[in-house]
């Protein structure tokens, strides 16, 4: 069974940051490498394999960013490139899985059964093509992440600043600073608002970065950080995920309809795009209402206070 816990055991606030980084590195890499062959060779058994590969690649990437001062720079640069390739291939496949799962949202009534079958056939064909990309990238990435290659990586994780003024910090000190930086970015985005889908998407990406950072920094904070603050961030991210799915559907259906050569398919794709556009506008407004009604701004204030960030939170 592939280990996929978001929380990392074996870390203490008083540890040197390099020791904590080695624990995190091995845990995140094991999950990533575990889901890589499952997504490539067994995706038909469970669509979650591709989803978990995408998530594990993001978490591994977040760990690399979090511990960048202690990782071997040249090896890390090559690794980041491999992770980007995997995430891109898994992202395309996952987007199609989501469209297939929520196809009824875009086609509608029983009278549209013919259109639904047409769209389903179209999406499945593209999904099959996207799987080829995952298989290819899995083969290339695993060749570069051999046990021998990885055995040389972990011992090279160390604190690289050697001046008397740059002594290696504890994990607790390091994690609190990391969280402070991300929270300041969150507060900045929240203060600007989201006049369009692009800025709202940027806020979602920063919020995702925050969540992955909280998962890595958890050992440096009291239990309420994990039990209360983290679930509140997750809850805030849920409607943003739905908005992202709708924006993806709108873009994909629009691109495909412009390329379609068959009238029936083009009309069906155009109708799906319009339904996604209409639903996106409604969902976006619902999120804006939710943000003010459910205290999204107050959550940002709590994050700022928790991290000790030096920013002002605007309404």
Number of C-alpha atoms within 10 A of each C-alpha: 6 11 12 17 12 16 16 18 12 10 22 16 19 14 16 19 25 22 18 23 25 20 15 22 19 14 19 26 18 16 23 24 18 19 25 27 19 21 26 22 14 14 15 12 10 11 16 16 23 28 21 21 26 24 20 26 28 21 24 23 19 21 20 21 15 20 23 15 16 20 25 17 13 8 14 15 12 11 16 16 12 19 20 14 18 25 23 16 22 27 19 16 25 24 17 20 19 15 21 18 11 12 18 15 15 25 23 15 10 10 9 13 13 13 20 21 13 15 23 16 13 14 17 14 11 14 18 12 12 18 21 14 18 26 17 13 22 22 13 14 18 14 11 14 15 10 11 9 12 14 11 11 17 16 11 15 22 19 20 14 12 9 7 7 7 10 11 18 15 18 23 22 16 18 24 20 16 20 25 20 15 22 28 21 18 22 21 16 19 18 15 13 14 16 8 9 15 12 14 19 17 13 23 22 15 17 22 19 18 23 21 20 21 25 20 25 25 23 22 20 16 9 11 10 18 17 10 10 16 18 13 13 19 13 10 20 18 13 17 20 14 15 24 19 18 25 20 18 25 23 14 18 23 20 14 16 20 12 10 14 10 9 10 13 17 19 14 20 28 20 19 26 26 16 18 24 19 12 17 21 14 11 17 21 11 12 19 13 13 14 15 12 10 12 13 20 18 14 16 20 19 13 23 22 14 16 20 16 20 12 14 12 18 13 11
